[in-house]
Amino acid sequence: MCWLFKLTLKHVKRKKRNYSVEFKEKAVELSYARGSVVEICRELDIPTSVLSRWRRESQDYGKNSFPGKGNPKLTDEQKEIAELKKKLRDTEIERDILKKAITIFS
């Protein structure tokens, strides 16, 4: 493989793939049944580091190892609070910018 091609491959951004809980569980199960992580990764087209992490999580947490995306559903109140906090941060940033502008132009 050409060195230039290898160099450009390093800088190509890969799209993050999301896998279902069932897929993760089956992949882990297959990897233990067959014993070869590399072989399973080739068949399923997933990185070996990902399957290794899933296996480790499965050992550590058992049935609770793949809880989902990690973004819990927010209630309307929680959404409003998050929105208000964002507005407050934006307002504080604007205030700080205006303070600096006043000191510069004074």
Number of C-alpha atoms within 10 A of each C-alpha: 5 6 8 8 9 10 10 9 11 9 8 8 7 8 6 6 6 8 11 10 14 10 11 18 17 11 20 22 14 14 19 13 9 10 11 11 19 16 13 20 18 11 8 11 9 15 13 15 12 12 19 16 12 18 21 14 16 18 12 11 10 11 11 10 17 17 8 12 10 7 6 7 8 10 9 9 9 11 12 12 12 13 12 12 12 12 12 12 12 12 12 12 12 11 12 12 11 12 11 11 11 10 8 8 6 6
